[in-house]
Each structure stands twice: as C-alpha cells, then as structure tokens.
Amino acid sequence: MQDVLQQSPKLIEKEIIPTLLFQKPILLEQQEGLMEKLMEATKLGNIHHGKIAIIFQDDEGLKRVETTIWATGLKYICLKGGVWLPISRIKEIQMV
C-alpha cells in the first residue's frame, strides 16, 4: 500500500470539502510556522481577496484546493463560501 504522504495531492473544488471525511486519526507532518502562515493568508484573503493553495489530508488522501481564507480559528479555517477545514489536517499552504 502506497504511503499517503508520498502521493501527489488531488486538486479539488472547495465546494466538495463538506462531503469529505475527517474521522480517522492521522499523524501529519505540518509546515513549519503553519499558524502564522494561515493568519497571513487570512489577511491576504480579507484585504485583497487573494487565493492560496491549501494541501490537506482527508481520510482518503492528500488534496489540494485553491481558494481564499476568510477566517482562522484555533481548530478550523473558514474558506470563501462558508466552508470549514480542520487545521489539524492541513499539511501546508502555498501562495498562488
């Protein structure tokens, strides 16, 4: 069985995130300074409506979504359109 973290992330639309499962316990190595980067990306999203790429893992594997972050909390981020994503499942973010 191929290790999930070695797979290329599957590009998805943010609208399908609510249909994804985040129930299995996983051990995910996150980008250094992820919370600070999320806060910066939130400012970018609110001021300039700038998009970023978010690499995250659901119960099936790595996914990539390009969107705007509207809010960052302690456990979740809120994307444009009111879609919530658990921070514990985010591997990294990249400026697009």
N, C-alpha and C positions, 0 to 999 in steps of 0.2 A: 504494500500500500504506500503510495507516494505521500511524503510529508506535506501537510497543508501549507506550511510556511515557505516551501520551495516552489510552489505554483505561482504562475502569473495571475495577478488579480483579474477577475472578470468585470468588465465595465458594465455598469447597470444605471438605470434611471432612478432618481431619488424616490419616485412615486412607488416603487416596489419595496422599499425598505420596510414599511409597516407589515408586509407579508413574510418577512424573513424571521427565522427563529434565532434566539439568543439564549438558549436554555442550558446547553451542555457546558460544563466547566472547562475552561481552556487556560493554557499558560501562553501568554502572548508577550513577546518582547516588543516594547513600545519605544518609539523615537525619543531620544533624549530631549528634555525640555518640552514635552508634548503639551502640557497645560499652558505654558507661556505662549506657545505657537498657536494654540486654539484661541487664546484671548486676543492675540494679534489678528488672527483670521476673522474673529468676530467683529473687531473694529473695522477691518477692511470691508467686511460684508455690510455693516451698517452705514458706513460713511460713503463708500464708493461702489457698493453692490458688486464687489469683486468676488470672483469664483476661485475656489481652491479644489484640489483633488484630495479626497479622503480615502485612504487604504484601510479597510477594516475587515474583520472576520466574523461571519455568522456561523451557524452550526454546520454549514456545508463547505465553507472555504473562504478564501480571500476574495474580496470585492473592491471595486473602485467606483467612486461616484464623484462627479464634478458639479459643485453646487456652491451656494452661499450659506455661511453660518450666520444665523440671526442672534443666537444666544448660547452662552456656555455656562453650565451649572457645575455642580460638584460631581455628578454621576452621568449626566447626559448633555448632548448638544442638541440644539434645535436648528434645523435646516430651513431654508426657504420653503414655504408651503406648510409649515407646522409639522414637519417630520422629525421625530426624535431618534437619536442614535446613542447607545451606551458608550461612554468614553473608555470603559474597560476593554472594549472590542476594537478600538482604533489603534492601528499599528503605526501609522504616520500620516502626516499631511504634507502636501506639496503645493506651492504656488503654481497656478496655471497661466 
